């Protein structure tokens, strides 16, 4: 899978540093449903919009993780899957690294989302919008928290790709 970009504290926070932590691996997607709308996850607690996806569990294959995460977060199955690229994060300020594998997915709704306890605690919901609206919702806010800055930067990079 091609590299879309690499994000680090120099780019995000304008400060040097490097984490040596073993990376968390994720599978994320730009998801389009049968009505031509795109999925976005909204976490009310942090007032942030992100693309759906999440962590790959130990021993889990990347595409299996993608299908599981999309079903859990959106209630949809993955009909068609295309590779988009990888975005690597090195968050020295948080001593954290992550490798995000992004895909483009077409889907159809099959049921309700099954969010994790943490997602429910953050009042997270899936919303469906036009591609332009998803771009706006993700790219417009300004965040004070480092976490928000990284989530926004990686999803903006994926959407721009």
BAFI-3210 file (N, C-alpha, C; in Angstrom, 3 decimals, decimal comma, padded with zeros to 6 digits):
// residues 161
n [1|2|3|4|5|6|7|8|9|10|11|12|13|14|15|16|17|18|19|20|21|22|23|24|25|26|27|28|29|30|31|32|33|34|35|36|37|38|39|40|41|42|43|44|45|46|47|48|49|50|51|52|53|54|55|56|57|58|59|60|61|62|63|64|65|66|67|68|69|70|71|72|73|74|75|76|77|78|79|80|81|82|83|84|85|86|87|88|89|90|91|92|93|94|95|96|97|98|99|100|101|102|103|104|105|106|107|108|109|110|111|112|113|114|115|116|117|118|119|120|121|122|123|124|125|126|127|128|129|130|131|132|133|134|135|136|137|138|139|140|141|142|143|144|145|146|147|148|149|150|151|152|153|154|155|156|157|158|159|160|161]
n.u [000,843|000,540|002,233|000,533|001,040|003,231|002,859|003,961|005,206|006,639|005,390|002,674|002,689|004,770|007,157|010,128|010,903|010,555|008,836|009,494|007,817|006,126|004,116|000,568|-001,770|-004,160|-007,318|-009,036|-011,645|-013,018|-016,274|-018,912|-022,386|-025,340|-026,939|-025,360|-024,181|-021,765|-020,031|-019,482|-018,041|-019,237|-018,098|-019,519|-018,644|-016,066|-016,491|-015,809|-015,339|-014,728|-013,346|-014,724|-013,446|-010,832|-008,762|-006,598|-006,836|-004,716|-003,350|-005,337|-006,376|-005,802|-007,906|-010,031|-010,248|-010,966|-013,512|-014,892|-014,708|-016,091|-018,649|-019,257|-019,168|-020,774|-022,896|-022,974|-022,133|-019,129|-019,097|-017,579|-014,072|-011,310|-007,846|-006,504|-004,329|-001,538|-001,178|001,129|001,649|003,612|003,647|005,367|005,038|003,052|004,119|003,553|002,711|001,278|-000,034|-002,018|-004,153|-005,798|-008,845|-011,134|-014,526|-017,486|-020,827|-023,714|-026,522|-027,091|-027,922|-027,977|-025,442|-022,757|-021,348|-018,345|-017,893|-016,367|-016,747|-019,503|-019,541|-018,395|-020,435|-020,722|-021,783|-022,880|-023,023|-024,444|-023,456|-022,997|-020,036|-018,608|-019,621|-018,707|-015,955|-015,876|-016,887|-014,894|-012,518|-012,795|-012,956|-011,011|-008,574|-007,514|-006,444|-003,878|-004,466|-006,857|-005,852|-004,144|-005,961|-007,638|-005,776|-004,878|-007,252|-008,043|-005,899|-006,325|-008,856|-008,207|-006,578]
n.v [-001,174|002,220|005,087|007,760|009,977|011,100|011,853|013,927|015,342|017,612|018,488|018,715|020,091|021,828|021,204|019,442|015,879|012,358|009,318|006,032|003,960|000,855|000,594|001,061|-000,573|000,287|000,057|001,949|003,875|005,562|005,669|004,891|004,853|003,108|005,189|007,205|008,719|009,595|008,112|009,421|009,645|010,994|012,297|013,470|014,276|015,279|016,927|016,235|015,123|012,149|009,754|006,453|003,507|001,521|-000,155|-002,895|-006,103|-008,354|-010,897|-010,642|-010,223|-007,509|-006,728|-008,145|-006,865|-004,308|-004,829|-005,703|-003,405|-001,456|-002,589|-002,642|000,113|001,487|-000,154|-001,398|-003,520|-004,304|-003,914|-003,383|-002,961|-000,856|-000,178|002,744|004,077|004,563|006,182|007,325|007,908|009,637|010,420|012,089|013,762|012,485|010,044|007,884|005,823|005,187|003,320|003,889|002,321|003,129|002,797|002,712|002,288|000,786|000,314|-001,224|-000,721|-002,799|-003,079|-001,989|000,104|-001,098|000,066|000,558|000,535|002,765|004,432|004,849|006,185|008,547|009,639|008,900|008,796|007,548|009,397|010,398|012,001|014,292|014,040|016,454|017,745|016,031|016,452|019,156|019,067|017,576|019,007|021,760|022,483|023,808|022,553|022,282|020,195|017,760|015,195|015,593|017,254|015,488|013,432|014,889|015,829|013,424|012,332|014,381|014,321|011,777|012,137|014,120|012,701]
n.w [000,000|-000,809|000,603|001,949|003,602|006,239|009,600|012,227|015,337|014,605|012,283|013,108|015,600|015,494|016,802|017,754|018,022|018,729|018,931|020,074|020,394|019,775|016,876|016,832|014,811|012,389|010,611|008,360|006,700|003,835|003,436|001,352|000,922|-000,441|-001,204|-002,052|-000,092|002,465|005,217|008,469|011,647|014,607|017,573|020,237|022,806|022,414|020,334|017,637|014,304|012,538|010,204|009,750|011,415|012,969|015,426|014,561|015,659|017,579|015,598|013,715|010,349|008,082|006,231|007,320|009,782|008,871|007,711|010,011|011,701|010,149|010,027|012,802|013,473|011,595|010,933|008,529|005,719|003,911|000,572|-001,804|-001,851|-001,944|-001,917|-000,444|000,860|003,169|006,298|008,485|011,912|014,239|017,316|019,281|021,514|022,898|023,222|021,347|018,589|015,363|012,654|010,030|007,880|005,061|003,232|000,439|000,489|-000,697|000,270|001,846|003,960|006,756|009,322|012,782|014,241|016,325|018,773|020,759|024,375|025,103|022,872|023,085|025,547|024,765|023,405|020,677|017,312|014,120|011,135|007,990|005,072|002,269|000,208|000,127|002,394|004,424|004,138|004,926|007,590|008,869|008,333|009,070|011,944|014,772|016,913|020,313|021,766|021,411|020,448|018,938|016,911|015,520|014,683|013,005|011,055|009,862|008,744|007,013|005,213|004,077|002,896|001,033|-000,637]
ca.u [000,000|001,365|002,208|-000,107|001,867|003,673|002,572|004,773|005,053|007,194|004,349|001,420|002,860|005,963|008,187|010,840|010,722|010,247|008,467|010,006|006,799|005,656|002,891|-000,772|-002,174|-005,593|-007,957|-010,000|-012,199|-013,985|-017,372|-020,039|-023,519|-026,111|-027,631|-024,367|-023,727|-020,523|-020,089|-018,584|-018,321|-019,220|-017,947|-020,034|-017,842|-014,901|-016,929|-014,918|-015,798|-013,653|-013,743|-014,861|-012,352|-010,249|-007,594|-006,483|-006,550|-003,616|-003,672|-006,409|-005,939|-006,177|-009,229|-011,013|-010,411|-011,716|-014,912|-015,439|-014,847|-017,157|-019,914|-019,493|-019,370|-021,809|-023,980|-022,939|-021,140|-018,258|-019,370|-016,356|-012,989|-010,115|-006,796|-006,241|-002,947|-001,162|-000,770|001,859|001,698|004,601|003,256|006,385|004,491|002,196|004,860|002,581|002,816|000,142|-000,040|-003,411|-004,365|-007,062|-009,494|-012,379|-015,485|-018,899|-021,516|-025,156|-026,883|-027,645|-028,409|-027,546|-024,039|-022,483|-020,203|-017,690|-018,271|-015,684|-017,437|-020,789|-019,250|-018,078|-021,648|-020,368|-022,831|-022,542|-023,854|-024,241|-023,472|-022,307|-018,577|-018,187|-019,970|-017,771|-014,704|-016,042|-017,037|-013,617|-011,400|-012,995|-012,712|-009,671|-008,477|-006,447|-005,857|-002,985|-005,199|-007,749|-005,039|-003,683|-007,103|-008,053|-004,752|-004,813|-008,448|-007,970|-004,942|-006,978|-009,909|-007,565|-005,984]
ca.v [000,000|003,424|006,024|009,052|010,957|010,802|012,955|013,906|016,558|018,761|018,926|019,036|021,006|022,641|020,912|018,205|014,725|011,093|008,205|004,726|002,955|-000,031|001,222|000,477|-000,679|000,491|-000,016|003,047|003,943|006,491|004,726|005,429|003,924|002,931|006,446|008,191|009,494|009,115|007,962|010,159|009,376|012,216|012,105|014,705|014,669|016,037|017,726|015,909|014,212|011,327|008,662|005,206|002,543|001,319|-000,997|-004,280|-006,931|-009,312|-012,060|-010,329|-009,715|-006,108|-006,613|-008,635|-005,770|-003,260|-005,256|-005,706|-002,023|-000,775|-003,155|-002,188|001,558|002,026|-001,111|-001,724|-004,472|-003,785|-004,578|-003,233|-002,383|-000,448|000,435|004,158|004,332|004,502|007,404|006,959|008,960|009,517|011,461|012,119|014,438|011,522|008,782|007,014|005,719|004,499|003,150|003,865|001,832|003,680|002,142|003,284|001,196|000,973|-000,517|-001,061|-000,839|-004,099|-003,071|-000,933|000,093|-001,718|000,840|000,130|001,305|004,062|005,243|005,247|007,184|009,794|009,978|008,763|008,330|007,622|010,296|010,242|013,308|014,373|014,031|017,816|018,043|015,277|017,211|020,379|018,710|017,102|019,940|023,128|022,833|024,015|021,789|022,582|018,927|017,121|014,071|016,135|017,750|014,330|012,784|015,757|015,858|012,160|012,161|015,369|013,779|010,664|012,710|014,830|011,712]
ca.w [000,000|-000,900|001,722|001,675|004,299|007,591|010,512|013,450|016,134|013,880|011,350|013,794|016,738|015,251|017,808|017,430|018,893|018,069|019,804|019,650|020,735|018,706|016,361|016,769|013,410|012,219|009,296|008,294|005,345|003,286|003,206|000,575|000,938|-001,669|-001,504|-002,467|001,057|003,081|006,670|009,347|013,056|015,402|019,014|020,836|023,969|021,950|019,192|016,529|013,252|011,990|009,323|010,499|011,433|014,280|015,608|014,114|016,831|017,417|014,785|012,767|009,047|007,858|005,611|008,303|010,740|008,188|007,615|011,374|012,169|009,400|010,497|014,175|013,594|010,703|010,714|007,105|005,228|002,851|-000,698|-002,601|-001,067|-002,691|-001,102|-000,665|001,249|004,575|006,980|009,699|012,923|015,301|018,270|020,335|022,693|023,589|023,171|020,703|017,137|014,758|011,204|009,582|006,518|004,568|002,100|-000,070|000,620|-001,007|001,250|002,031|005,371|007,133|010,696|013,676|014,655|017,631|019,224|021,989|025,564|025,037|021,860|023,667|026,585|024,058|022,638|019,267|016,396|012,700|010,334|006,543|004,417|000,979|000,348|000,416|003,782|005,258|004,099|005,720|009,006|009,400|008,168|009,556|013,363|015,313|018,151|021,265|022,193|020,440|019,853|017,914|015,792|014,744|014,040|011,917|010,004|009,118|007,937|005,930|004,227|003,383|002,042|-000,073|-001,537]
c.u [000,892|001,220|001,578|000,718|002,309|003,437|003,438|004,603|005,628|006,133|003,121|001,583|004,027|006,990|008,832|010,503|010,343|009,914|009,047|009,029|006,451|004,318|001,631|-001,159|-003,692|-006,014|-009,076|-010,508|-013,011|-015,105|-018,530|-021,167|-024,270|-026,858|-026,662|-023,898|-022,540|-020,643|-019,062|-019,019|-018,213|-019,162|-018,316|-019,162|-016,662|-015,232|-016,009|-015,570|-014,588|-014,224|-013,841|-013,639|-011,800|-009,133|-007,727|-006,064|-005,411|-004,099|-004,750|-005,821|-006,527|-007,589|-010,332|-011,299|-011,243|-013,195|-015,590|-015,695|-015,981|-018,516|-020,245|-019,874|-020,528|-023,019|-024,059|-021,884|-020,327|-018,521|-018,138|-015,324|-011,814|-009,110|-006,668|-004,790|-002,771|-000,752|-000,150|001,907|002,799|004,384|004,237|005,830|003,589|002,869|003,988|002,843|001,634|000,330|-001,490|-003,481|-005,758|-007,529|-010,659|-013,367|-016,846|-019,648|-023,024|-025,481|-027,497|-028,204|-027,903|-026,052|-023,937|-021,203|-019,633|-018,185|-017,631|-016,371|-018,795|-020,591|-018,928|-019,269|-021,361|-021,548|-022,286|-023,533|-023,500|-024,447|-022,890|-020,801|-018,075|-018,468|-019,049|-016,428|-014,776|-016,090|-015,714|-012,558|-011,579|-012,652|-011,238|-009,628|-007,307|-005,711|-005,031|-003,706|-006,094|-007,000|-004,575|-004,835|-007,563|-007,057|-004,732|-006,041|-008,501|-007,037|-005,579|-008,054|-009,320|-006,960|-007,042]
c.v [001,242|004,292|007,334|010,157|010,389|012,044|012,804|015,242|017,794|019,347|019,448|020,133|021,969|022,480|019,563|017,078|013,497|010,053|006,920|003,606|002,110|000,507|000,371|000,494|-000,539|000,275|001,013|003,180|005,200|005,580|005,427|004,403|003,910|004,190|007,552|009,089|008,806|009,122|008,848|009,840|010,693|011,850|013,417|015,194|015,550|016,958|017,526|014,907|013,465|010,301|007,375|004,304|002,417|000,301|-002,403|-005,093|-007,901|-010,533|-011,823|-009,807|-008,320|-005,975|-007,137|-007,554|-004,645|-003,623|-005,234|-004,284|-001,285|-001,286|-002,643|-000,713|002,092|001,113|-001,571|-002,784|-003,812|-004,572|-004,560|-002,509|-002,088|000,127|001,902|004,481|004,325|005,881|006,976|008,161|008,644|010,697|011,460|012,722|013,527|010,154|007,665|006,991|004,912|004,452|002,937|003,425|002,281|002,958|003,007|002,114|001,648|-000,065|-000,376|-001,352|-002,204|-004,096|-001,875|-001,032|-000,551|-001,091|000,278|000,979|002,694|004,980|005,729|006,315|008,547|010,312|009,967|008,202|008,376|008,576|010,078|011,589|013,198|014,371|015,415|018,184|017,282|015,997|018,438|020,056|018,293|018,199|021,306|023,390|023,069|023,332|022,258|021,308|018,312|015,999|014,548|016,621|016,604|013,651|013,591|015,708|014,571|011,979|013,161|014,865|012,646|011,193|013,441|013,880|011,214]
c.w [000,000|000,342|001,264|002,314|005,645|008,424|011,753|014,165|015,442|012,948|012,091|014,838|016,582|016,381|017,485|018,403|018,106|019,135|019,215|020,006|019,518|018,197|016,550|015,294|013,332|010,773|009,301|006,867|005,086|002,786|002,510|000,567|-000,392|-002,081|-001,924|-001,342|001,709|004,597|007,353|010,776|013,816|016,882|019,700|021,993|023,570|020,774|017,988|015,586|012,713|011,021|010,136|010,378|012,830|014,256|015,053|015,339|016,533|016,647|013,751|011,463|008,827|007,276|006,520|009,333|010,126|008,149|008,990|011,856|011,454|009,835|011,899|014,226|012,753|010,549|009,271|006,796|004,122|001,573|-001,595|-001,754|-001,997|-001,711|-001,459|-000,329|002,760|005,082|008,304|010,633|013,926|016,245|019,446|021,624|023,517|023,709|022,597|019,200|016,606|013,253|010,789|008,132|006,084|003,318|001,637|-000,133|000,099|-000,187|001,123|003,487|005,642|008,554|011,470|013,952|016,037|018,163|020,525|023,160|025,550|024,029|022,389|024,740|025,981|023,253|021,135|018,479|014,972|012,034|008,871|005,875|003,011|001,235|000,745|001,869|004,745|005,298|004,993|007,215|009,635|009,378|008,831|011,021|013,681|016,676|019,006|021,662|021,063|019,708|018,705|016,693|014,907|014,003|012,836|010,760|009,190|008,239|006,791|004,824|003,418|002,433|000,841|-001,098|-002,511]
res [x|x|x|x|x|x|x|x|x|x|x|x|x|x|x|x|x|x|x|x|x|x|x|x|x|x|x|x|x|x|x|x|x|x|x|x|x|x|x|x|x|x|x|x|x|x|x|x|x|x|x|x|x|x|x|x|x|x|x|x|x|x|x|x|x|x|x|x|x|x|x|x|x|x|x|x|x|x|x|x|x|x|x|x|x|x|x|x|x|x|x|x|x|x|x|x|x|x|x|x|x|x|x|x|x|x|x|x|x|x|x|x|x|x|x|x|x|x|x|x|x|x|x|x|x|x|x|x|x|x|x|x|x|x|x|x|x|x|x|x|x|x|x|x|x|x|x|x|x|x|x|x|x|x|x|x|x|x|x|x|x]
***
